[in-house]
């Protein structure tokens, strides 16, 4: 078990969390919460969390999580495919994979799926409230939805959800808004494109202490958003990773900005790298700090599910007290359950980034280590 018993005073680590608005909880200590990496949390009805690509948002003394619902499509053991564990990109024999099989199908979509987005709320990471569908099919444009990301805009008082749309007539990102964190969200912008060379793909939105929001996407480009968070205002920076990667998260600690990204992982078994980059500002310069997700000393094998420590691909980083909690998706891990579970019951991976100063004095994230459970200290909520 991994225990991280950190204090709750935010002054120790001034930070803003990806896809999140940071909430100052004061100095009152809360309770310990133990999060499992081998079993899913259950909600108020005793049901397992519906999981998928995730967004985490701290707001008004609570934490909100949004998951892309893959439906009851069964998992696929892509390690048996010709490309190996690192990809299940839908057409690789002898493991055919049709995304969205099950009760979310719609034959008019060439990808055969219309995802919904499920919302949950917790104040203690022990009890979870299922808030229902935050974005349903009637409130969004037709297409295959990926990577929901929700942030709160203090200026407008609206919760803003970006999501990636593929397979329909719209190309680009779509945006939905709601006056409530649980929704329902209604799509207001479709086909949103951003400046830079990065493709429309995995992305993350980071809200800084001054309320400015930044969009980082696979490619990699960083774009400052407009004041209402519904469009790109200006391209401010770019960076590269050692290998082609995706799934960025962005956050801030002690005045330093961090981005993590993982090697390509299309519904993969075994997870991906955790490349770490750091910068004194969102505009850069961005410096590569290393890979903290690969198994040290292990020779990469495309057909092995054991190349990466967390067996997950990163989705979000959320600040809890002064702990930067990493949330990853263990894709196709439902195959390990008894009985095997559907794609929307794939396991999560919870970890806490451990920072240590290097020779130059800059704080670096230390090598990740697998733990069946991770224990965090949750500050007592103090509503804003």
C-alpha beads as a LAMMPS data file, in Angstrom:
LAMMPS data file: protein, C-alpha beads

384 atoms
383 bonds

1 atom types
1 bond types

-500.0 500.0 xlo xhi
-500.0 500.0 ylo yhi
-500.0 500.0 zlo zhi

Masses

1 110.0

Atoms # bond

1 1 1 0.000 0.000 0.000
2 1 1 1.192 3.482 -0.807
3 1 1 0.582 5.995 2.001
4 1 1 1.026 9.693 1.371
5 1 1 0.158 11.595 4.548
6 1 1 0.526 15.178 3.393
7 1 1 -0.620 18.321 5.205
8 1 1 -3.506 20.291 3.853
9 1 1 -1.921 23.722 3.734
10 1 1 -1.836 24.852 0.129
11 1 1 0.977 27.314 0.772
12 1 1 3.328 24.357 0.741
13 1 1 2.487 23.732 -2.887
14 1 1 0.776 26.527 -4.788
15 1 1 -0.845 24.672 -7.636
16 1 1 -3.672 24.485 -10.099
17 1 1 -4.966 21.157 -11.356
18 1 1 -5.613 20.057 -14.900
19 1 1 -9.287 20.129 -15.878
20 1 1 -9.855 21.669 -12.447
21 1 1 -10.348 24.829 -10.483
22 1 1 -8.292 24.646 -7.297
23 1 1 -10.225 25.042 -4.067
24 1 1 -8.420 26.337 -0.979
25 1 1 -9.480 24.053 1.845
26 1 1 -7.842 25.918 4.664
27 1 1 -5.557 24.274 7.175
28 1 1 -8.029 21.905 8.802
29 1 1 -6.955 18.316 8.350
30 1 1 -9.496 15.892 7.006
31 1 1 -9.478 12.127 6.898
32 1 1 -7.467 9.473 5.132
33 1 1 -8.922 7.847 2.039
34 1 1 -7.651 4.649 0.475
35 1 1 -8.133 4.279 -3.265
36 1 1 -7.892 0.876 -4.925
37 1 1 -6.064 0.169 -8.166
38 1 1 -7.402 -3.403 -8.318
39 1 1 -11.110 -2.705 -7.738
40 1 1 -13.479 0.119 -8.636
41 1 1 -15.170 2.418 -6.116
42 1 1 -18.930 2.015 -5.747
43 1 1 -21.565 4.741 -5.693
44 1 1 -24.448 5.396 -3.284
45 1 1 -26.407 2.583 -4.919
46 1 1 -23.622 0.030 -4.560
47 1 1 -22.876 0.087 -8.286
48 1 1 -19.351 0.219 -9.680
49 1 1 -18.268 3.538 -11.130
50 1 1 -18.749 3.859 -14.883
51 1 1 -15.236 4.589 -16.098
52 1 1 -13.556 5.828 -19.248
53 1 1 -11.454 8.795 -20.293
54 1 1 -11.615 11.046 -17.248
55 1 1 -11.785 14.654 -16.154
56 1 1 -11.297 15.750 -12.530
57 1 1 -12.452 19.089 -11.128
58 1 1 -12.228 20.498 -7.619
59 1 1 -14.992 22.994 -6.877
60 1 1 -16.629 24.476 -3.776
61 1 1 -15.317 21.899 -1.343
62 1 1 -16.046 18.866 -3.518
63 1 1 -14.406 16.884 -6.311
64 1 1 -16.230 16.121 -9.537
65 1 1 -15.248 13.363 -11.960
66 1 1 -16.524 12.986 -15.503
67 1 1 -16.097 9.737 -17.422
68 1 1 -16.620 8.960 -21.079
69 1 1 -19.052 6.030 -21.061
70 1 1 -17.942 3.339 -23.512
71 1 1 -21.132 1.349 -22.952
72 1 1 -21.176 -2.390 -22.307
73 1 1 -18.714 -3.197 -25.097
74 1 1 -16.494 -6.122 -23.989
75 1 1 -12.748 -5.760 -23.627
76 1 1 -10.245 -6.941 -26.207
77 1 1 -6.937 -8.716 -25.536
78 1 1 -4.879 -6.765 -28.043
79 1 1 -1.652 -8.465 -26.917
80 1 1 -2.623 -11.288 -29.288
81 1 1 -2.876 -8.964 -32.270
82 1 1 -0.117 -8.410 -34.786
83 1 1 0.708 -4.978 -33.364
84 1 1 0.792 -6.146 -29.768
85 1 1 -0.482 -4.757 -26.465
86 1 1 0.167 -1.130 -27.312
87 1 1 -2.740 -0.845 -29.751
88 1 1 -6.296 -1.982 -30.252
89 1 1 -7.093 0.393 -33.059
90 1 1 -10.291 -1.318 -34.096
91 1 1 -9.330 -3.094 -37.332
92 1 1 -6.302 -5.183 -36.447
93 1 1 -6.996 -8.910 -37.044
94 1 1 -7.261 -11.424 -35.534
95 1 1 -8.814 -9.314 -32.767
96 1 1 -11.591 -7.297 -34.440
97 1 1 -12.858 -4.488 -32.256
98 1 1 -15.962 -2.403 -32.832
99 1 1 -16.105 0.522 -30.388
100 1 1 -19.437 1.231 -28.816
101 1 1 -21.002 -2.188 -29.192
102 1 1 -23.896 -2.442 -26.799
103 1 1 -26.628 -0.034 -25.845
104 1 1 -24.984 3.157 -27.160
105 1 1 -24.889 2.125 -30.816
106 1 1 -26.413 4.092 -33.647
107 1 1 -26.069 2.821 -37.189
108 1 1 -25.797 6.287 -38.751
109 1 1 -22.380 6.798 -37.186
110 1 1 -19.525 5.151 -39.149
111 1 1 -17.832 4.339 -35.847
112 1 1 -21.041 2.835 -34.502
113 1 1 -21.075 4.694 -31.199
114 1 1 -22.496 7.706 -29.448
115 1 1 -20.883 8.086 -26.041
116 1 1 -22.501 9.775 -23.075
117 1 1 -20.609 11.358 -20.160
118 1 1 -21.232 10.223 -16.590
119 1 1 -20.649 12.519 -13.582
120 1 1 -19.701 11.689 -9.983
121 1 1 -19.136 13.759 -6.859
122 1 1 -17.104 13.034 -3.751
123 1 1 -15.928 15.078 -0.785
124 1 1 -13.850 12.379 0.879
125 1 1 -12.801 9.936 -1.920
126 1 1 -14.545 7.212 0.084
127 1 1 -18.215 7.871 -0.667
128 1 1 -19.155 8.535 -4.286
129 1 1 -22.400 10.073 -5.520
130 1 1 -23.559 9.142 -9.009
131 1 1 -24.901 12.401 -10.465
132 1 1 -26.196 10.759 -13.621
133 1 1 -25.522 11.607 -17.249
134 1 1 -23.881 15.030 -17.514
135 1 1 -23.961 15.152 -21.321
136 1 1 -26.571 13.013 -23.051
137 1 1 -27.061 12.246 -26.714
138 1 1 -29.727 14.892 -27.329
139 1 1 -27.513 17.681 -25.997
140 1 1 -24.536 17.088 -28.242
141 1 1 -23.696 16.838 -31.915
142 1 1 -23.652 13.432 -33.599
143 1 1 -20.261 11.748 -33.598
144 1 1 -17.922 9.668 -31.483
145 1 1 -17.069 11.510 -28.276
146 1 1 -13.624 11.338 -26.660
147 1 1 -11.811 12.986 -23.746
148 1 1 -14.322 15.101 -21.821
149 1 1 -12.689 17.928 -19.850
150 1 1 -14.667 20.180 -17.495
151 1 1 -13.494 23.448 -15.910
152 1 1 -15.283 26.228 -14.040
153 1 1 -15.162 29.794 -15.310
154 1 1 -15.392 32.222 -12.390
155 1 1 -15.964 35.174 -14.710
156 1 1 -19.039 33.733 -16.416
157 1 1 -20.178 31.436 -13.596
158 1 1 -20.487 28.578 -16.088
159 1 1 -19.040 25.087 -16.138
160 1 1 -17.411 24.512 -19.509
161 1 1 -16.973 21.042 -21.011
162 1 1 -14.757 20.457 -24.026
163 1 1 -14.895 17.122 -25.811
164 1 1 -13.338 15.659 -28.915
165 1 1 -15.699 14.695 -31.720
166 1 1 -14.869 12.131 -34.388
167 1 1 -16.893 10.187 -36.888
168 1 1 -19.710 12.683 -37.386
169 1 1 -19.941 15.611 -39.762
170 1 1 -18.143 17.962 -37.363
171 1 1 -14.356 18.004 -37.236
172 1 1 -12.637 19.480 -34.238
173 1 1 -13.526 20.006 -30.609
174 1 1 -17.034 20.570 -29.321
175 1 1 -17.949 22.638 -26.266
176 1 1 -20.910 22.282 -23.906
177 1 1 -21.839 24.478 -20.938
178 1 1 -23.960 24.247 -17.797
179 1 1 -24.654 26.452 -14.762
180 1 1 -24.292 23.339 -12.586
181 1 1 -21.342 20.950 -12.223
182 1 1 -23.596 17.908 -12.637
183 1 1 -25.174 19.285 -15.792
184 1 1 -27.068 18.761 -17.916
185 1 1 -24.508 20.233 -20.291
186 1 1 -25.701 21.583 -23.635
187 1 1 -23.415 21.836 -26.650
188 1 1 -22.964 25.438 -27.768
189 1 1 -19.908 25.231 -30.067
190 1 1 -18.994 22.567 -32.634
191 1 1 -15.994 21.994 -34.862
192 1 1 -13.709 24.261 -32.805
193 1 1 -10.154 24.323 -34.169
194 1 1 -7.090 25.825 -32.532
195 1 1 -3.871 27.418 -33.838
196 1 1 -0.637 25.430 -33.982
197 1 1 0.556 22.262 -35.665
198 1 1 -0.848 19.714 -33.236
199 1 1 -3.696 17.536 -34.422
200 1 1 -7.201 17.419 -33.010
201 1 1 -6.754 14.676 -30.465
202 1 1 -6.113 14.023 -26.775
203 1 1 -5.882 17.244 -24.812
204 1 1 -6.207 18.835 -21.382
205 1 1 -7.316 22.225 -20.042
206 1 1 -5.507 23.927 -17.170
207 1 1 -6.898 26.949 -15.292
208 1 1 -4.209 29.090 -13.687
209 1 1 -4.462 31.073 -10.446
210 1 1 -5.309 34.260 -12.385
211 1 1 -8.257 32.592 -14.138
212 1 1 -6.556 32.236 -17.512
213 1 1 -7.106 28.864 -19.158
214 1 1 -4.674 26.916 -21.338
215 1 1 -5.394 24.086 -23.765
216 1 1 -2.592 21.566 -24.372
217 1 1 -3.115 18.979 -27.105
218 1 1 -1.319 16.102 -28.730
219 1 1 1.232 17.488 -31.075
220 1 1 2.112 19.303 -28.747
221 1 1 0.743 22.850 -28.708
222 1 1 -0.331 25.100 -25.859
223 1 1 -3.071 27.619 -26.634
224 1 1 -4.385 30.286 -24.298
225 1 1 -8.181 30.297 -24.388
226 1 1 -10.528 33.264 -24.549
227 1 1 -11.944 34.655 -21.301
228 1 1 -15.075 32.521 -21.627
229 1 1 -13.000 29.357 -22.366
230 1 1 -14.878 28.623 -25.599
231 1 1 -12.208 29.389 -28.230
232 1 1 -8.487 29.760 -28.731
233 1 1 -7.106 33.262 -28.112
234 1 1 -3.469 32.692 -29.067
235 1 1 -0.881 29.986 -29.604
236 1 1 1.785 30.466 -26.940
237 1 1 4.031 27.407 -26.929
238 1 1 5.021 24.006 -28.266
239 1 1 7.142 21.069 -27.117
240 1 1 8.113 17.556 -28.164
241 1 1 8.439 14.223 -26.369
242 1 1 11.044 11.463 -26.946
243 1 1 8.477 9.277 -28.705
244 1 1 5.125 10.073 -30.271
245 1 1 2.750 10.428 -27.344
246 1 1 -0.693 11.631 -26.332
247 1 1 -2.956 12.030 -23.304
248 1 1 -1.398 15.215 -21.840
249 1 1 -2.194 16.576 -18.389
250 1 1 -1.119 20.037 -17.202
251 1 1 -0.757 21.423 -13.667
252 1 1 1.291 23.823 -11.571
253 1 1 3.347 23.481 -8.394
254 1 1 5.441 26.122 -6.592
255 1 1 5.432 28.379 -9.633
256 1 1 6.557 25.635 -12.028
257 1 1 4.253 24.304 -14.732
258 1 1 4.244 20.607 -15.545
259 1 1 2.912 18.538 -18.430
260 1 1 2.755 14.751 -18.473
261 1 1 2.126 12.695 -21.605
262 1 1 2.071 9.004 -22.459
263 1 1 3.165 6.991 -25.458
264 1 1 0.411 6.050 -27.938
265 1 1 -2.092 3.771 -26.236
266 1 1 -5.227 2.958 -28.210
267 1 1 -7.330 0.974 -25.730
268 1 1 -4.054 -0.758 -24.874
269 1 1 -3.401 -3.384 -22.248
270 1 1 -0.447 -2.449 -20.063
271 1 1 -0.604 1.354 -20.146
272 1 1 1.963 3.848 -21.353
273 1 1 4.932 5.985 -20.388
274 1 1 4.631 9.052 -18.178
275 1 1 6.837 11.639 -19.848
276 1 1 7.352 14.717 -17.647
277 1 1 8.086 18.232 -18.918
278 1 1 8.469 21.389 -16.829
279 1 1 8.522 25.112 -17.546
280 1 1 8.585 28.439 -15.659
281 1 1 5.544 29.573 -17.678
282 1 1 2.848 28.055 -19.925
283 1 1 4.671 29.600 -22.894
284 1 1 7.876 27.729 -22.095
285 1 1 10.624 26.944 -22.518
286 1 1 9.582 23.372 -21.753
287 1 1 12.322 21.047 -20.485
288 1 1 12.036 17.268 -20.573
289 1 1 12.605 15.798 -17.087
290 1 1 12.311 12.095 -17.878
291 1 1 9.972 9.129 -18.066
292 1 1 8.598 8.076 -14.681
293 1 1 6.124 5.512 -16.021
294 1 1 8.267 2.833 -17.681
295 1 1 9.492 -0.113 -15.630
296 1 1 13.141 0.656 -14.777
297 1 1 15.584 -1.675 -16.522
298 1 1 12.848 -3.434 -18.505
299 1 1 13.336 -4.032 -22.227
300 1 1 10.230 -2.940 -24.087
301 1 1 8.239 -5.799 -25.629
302 1 1 5.245 -4.882 -27.788
303 1 1 3.483 -8.095 -26.768
304 1 1 4.070 -7.713 -23.030
305 1 1 1.514 -6.089 -20.721
306 1 1 4.300 -5.341 -18.219
307 1 1 6.254 -2.502 -19.833
308 1 1 4.773 0.279 -17.716
309 1 1 4.448 0.629 -13.961
310 1 1 0.859 1.831 -13.563
311 1 1 -0.536 -0.244 -16.471
312 1 1 -2.532 2.904 -17.220
313 1 1 -2.697 5.864 -19.558
314 1 1 -2.941 9.228 -17.807
315 1 1 -6.236 11.136 -17.891
316 1 1 -6.050 13.800 -15.173
317 1 1 -4.105 15.278 -12.269
318 1 1 -6.135 16.816 -9.448
319 1 1 -4.897 18.727 -6.409
320 1 1 -6.114 17.280 -3.098
321 1 1 -4.704 19.343 -0.243
322 1 1 -1.077 19.605 -1.319
323 1 1 -1.044 16.219 -3.069
324 1 1 -1.026 16.012 -6.841
325 1 1 -3.157 12.942 -7.436
326 1 1 -2.586 11.219 -10.765
327 1 1 -5.534 9.413 -12.353
328 1 1 -4.964 6.912 -15.147
329 1 1 -7.082 4.407 -17.072
330 1 1 -6.111 0.731 -17.062
331 1 1 -7.569 0.036 -20.471
332 1 1 -9.140 -3.373 -21.043
333 1 1 -8.421 -4.309 -17.425
334 1 1 -12.004 -5.536 -17.136
335 1 1 -10.676 -8.717 -18.751
336 1 1 -8.909 -9.488 -15.453
337 1 1 -12.087 -9.341 -13.410
338 1 1 -14.258 -12.319 -12.503
339 1 1 -16.522 -12.327 -14.372
340 1 1 -14.918 -10.142 -17.066
341 1 1 -16.328 -6.638 -17.096
342 1 1 -17.327 -4.332 -19.952
343 1 1 -15.177 -1.449 -21.192
344 1 1 -16.984 1.038 -18.949
345 1 1 -15.828 -0.894 -15.892
346 1 1 -12.103 -0.806 -16.694
347 1 1 -9.994 -0.179 -13.601
348 1 1 -8.462 3.160 -12.675
349 1 1 -4.979 3.873 -11.356
350 1 1 -4.594 6.358 -8.501
351 1 1 -1.138 7.610 -7.544
352 1 1 0.481 10.608 -5.867
353 1 1 3.357 12.407 -7.560
354 1 1 6.452 12.564 -5.354
355 1 1 8.524 15.715 -5.980
356 1 1 12.206 16.078 -5.114
357 1 1 14.671 18.845 -5.928
358 1 1 17.413 17.944 -8.396
359 1 1 20.969 19.311 -8.521
360 1 1 19.789 22.564 -10.089
361 1 1 17.120 23.034 -7.432
362 1 1 14.198 22.317 -9.760
363 1 1 11.563 19.905 -8.464
364 1 1 11.242 16.698 -10.456
365 1 1 8.605 13.983 -10.291
366 1 1 10.066 10.731 -9.026
367 1 1 9.721 7.286 -10.572
368 1 1 6.233 5.850 -10.169
369 1 1 5.812 2.573 -8.274
370 1 1 2.903 0.141 -8.537
371 1 1 0.686 -0.055 -5.450
372 1 1 -2.531 -2.039 -5.088
373 1 1 -3.893 0.851 -3.041
374 1 1 -2.963 4.498 -2.575
375 1 1 -3.843 6.412 0.585
376 1 1 -4.277 10.178 0.518
377 1 1 -5.191 12.763 3.132
378 1 1 -8.358 14.617 2.193
379 1 1 -8.689 18.079 3.757
380 1 1 -11.956 18.985 5.429
381 1 1 -14.020 20.864 2.828
382 1 1 -14.452 24.590 3.289
383 1 1 -16.955 25.898 0.720
384 1 1 -15.822 28.912 -1.286

Bonds

1 1 1 2
2 1 2 3
3 1 3 4
4 1 4 5
5 1 5 6
6 1 6 7
7 1 7 8
8 1 8 9
9 1 9 10
10 1 10 11
11 1 11 12
12 1 12 13
13 1 13 14
14 1 14 15
15 1 15 16
16 1 16 17
17 1 17 18
18 1 18 19
19 1 19 20
20 1 20 21
21 1 21 22
22 1 22 23
23 1 23 24
24 1 24 25
25 1 25 26
26 1 26 27
27 1 27 28
28 1 28 29
29 1 29 30
30 1 30 31
31 1 31 32
32 1 32 33
33 1 33 34
34 1 34 35
35 1 35 36
36 1 36 37
37 1 37 38
38 1 38 39
39 1 39 40
40 1 40 41
41 1 41 42
42 1 42 43
43 1 43 44
44 1 44 45
45 1 45 46
46 1 46 47
47 1 47 48
48 1 48 49
49 1 49 50
50 1 50 51
51 1 51 52
52 1 52 53
53 1 53 54
54 1 54 55
55 1 55 56
56 1 56 57
57 1 57 58
58 1 58 59
59 1 59 60
60 1 60 61
61 1 61 62
62 1 62 63
63 1 63 64
64 1 64 65
65 1 65 66
66 1 66 67
67 1 67 68
68 1 68 69
69 1 69 70
70 1 70 71
71 1 71 72
72 1 72 73
73 1 73 74
74 1 74 75
75 1 75 76
76 1 76 77
77 1 77 78
78 1 78 79
79 1 79 80
80 1 80 81
81 1 81 82
82 1 82 83
83 1 83 84
84 1 84 85
85 1 85 86
86 1 86 87
87 1 87 88
88 1 88 89
89 1 89 90
90 1 90 91
91 1 91 92
92 1 92 93
93 1 93 94
94 1 94 95
95 1 95 96
96 1 96 97
97 1 97 98
98 1 98 99
99 1 99 100
100 1 100 101
101 1 101 102
102 1 102 103
103 1 103 104
104 1 104 105
105 1 105 106
106 1 106 107
107 1 107 108
108 1 108 109
109 1 109 110
110 1 110 111
111 1 111 112
112 1 112 113
113 1 113 114
114 1 114 115
115 1 115 116
116 1 116 117
117 1 117 118
118 1 118 119
119 1 119 120
120 1 120 121
121 1 121 122
122 1 122 123
123 1 123 124
124 1 124 125
125 1 125 126
126 1 126 127
127 1 127 128
128 1 128 129
129 1 129 130
130 1 130 131
131 1 131 132
132 1 132 133
133 1 133 134
134 1 134 135
135 1 135 136
136 1 136 137
137 1 137 138
138 1 138 139
139 1 139 140
140 1 140 141
141 1 141 142
142 1 142 143
143 1 143 144
144 1 144 145
145 1 145 146
146 1 146 147
147 1 147 148
148 1 148 149
149 1 149 150
150 1 150 151
151 1 151 152
152 1 152 153
153 1 153 154
154 1 154 155
155 1 155 156
156 1 156 157
157 1 157 158
158 1 158 159
159 1 159 160
160 1 160 161
161 1 161 162
162 1 162 163
163 1 163 164
164 1 164 165
165 1 165 166
166 1 166 167
167 1 167 168
168 1 168 169
169 1 169 170
170 1 170 171
171 1 171 172
172 1 172 173
173 1 173 174
174 1 174 175
175 1 175 176
176 1 176 177
177 1 177 178
178 1 178 179
179 1 179 180
180 1 180 181
181 1 181 182
182 1 182 183
183 1 183 184
184 1 184 185
185 1 185 186
186 1 186 187
187 1 187 188
188 1 188 189
189 1 189 190
190 1 190 191
191 1 191 192
192 1 192 193
193 1 193 194
194 1 194 195
195 1 195 196
196 1 196 197
197 1 197 198
198 1 198 199
199 1 199 200
200 1 200 201
201 1 201 202
202 1 202 203
203 1 203 204
204 1 204 205
205 1 205 206
206 1 206 207
207 1 207 208
208 1 208 209
209 1 209 210
210 1 210 211
211 1 211 212
212 1 212 213
213 1 213 214
214 1 214 215
215 1 215 216
216 1 216 217
217 1 217 218
218 1 218 219
219 1 219 220
220 1 220 221
221 1 221 222
222 1 222 223
223 1 223 224
224 1 224 225
225 1 225 226
226 1 226 227
227 1 227 228
228 1 228 229
229 1 229 230
230 1 230 231
231 1 231 232
232 1 232 233
233 1 233 234
234 1 234 235
235 1 235 236
236 1 236 237
237 1 237 238
238 1 238 239
239 1 239 240
240 1 240 241
241 1 241 242
242 1 242 243
243 1 243 244
244 1 244 245
245 1 245 246
246 1 246 247
247 1 247 248
248 1 248 249
249 1 249 250
250 1 250 251
251 1 251 252
252 1 252 253
253 1 253 254
254 1 254 255
255 1 255 256
256 1 256 257
257 1 257 258
258 1 258 259
259 1 259 260
260 1 260 261
261 1 261 262
262 1 262 263
263 1 263 264
264 1 264 265
265 1 265 266
266 1 266 267
267 1 267 268
268 1 268 269
269 1 269 270
270 1 270 271
271 1 271 272
272 1 272 273
273 1 273 274
274 1 274 275
275 1 275 276
276 1 276 277
277 1 277 278
278 1 278 279
279 1 279 280
280 1 280 281
281 1 281 282
282 1 282 283
283 1 283 284
284 1 284 285
285 1 285 286
286 1 286 287
287 1 287 288
288 1 288 289
289 1 289 290
290 1 290 291
291 1 291 292
292 1 292 293
293 1 293 294
294 1 294 295
295 1 295 296
296 1 296 297
297 1 297 298
298 1 298 299
299 1 299 300
300 1 300 301
301 1 301 302
302 1 302 303
303 1 303 304
304 1 304 305
305 1 305 306
306 1 306 307
307 1 307 308
308 1 308 309
309 1 309 310
310 1 310 311
311 1 311 312
312 1 312 313
313 1 313 314
314 1 314 315
315 1 315 316
316 1 316 317
317 1 317 318
318 1 318 319
319 1 319 320
320 1 320 321
321 1 321 322
322 1 322 323
323 1 323 324
324 1 324 325
325 1 325 326
326 1 326 327
327 1 327 328
328 1 328 329
329 1 329 330
330 1 330 331
331 1 331 332
332 1 332 333
333 1 333 334
334 1 334 335
335 1 335 336
336 1 336 337
337 1 337 338
338 1 338 339
339 1 339 340
340 1 340 341
341 1 341 342
342 1 342 343
343 1 343 344
344 1 344 345
345 1 345 346
346 1 346 347
347 1 347 348
348 1 348 349
349 1 349 350
350 1 350 351
351 1 351 352
352 1 352 353
353 1 353 354
354 1 354 355
355 1 355 356
356 1 356 357
357 1 357 358
358 1 358 359
359 1 359 360
360 1 360 361
361 1 361 362
362 1 362 363
363 1 363 364
364 1 364 365
365 1 365 366
366 1 366 367
367 1 367 368
368 1 368 369
369 1 369 370
370 1 370 371
371 1 371 372
372 1 372 373
373 1 373 374
374 1 374 375
375 1 375 376
376 1 376 377
377 1 377 378
378 1 378 379
379 1 379 380
380 1 380 381
381 1 381 382
382 1 382 383
383 1 383 384
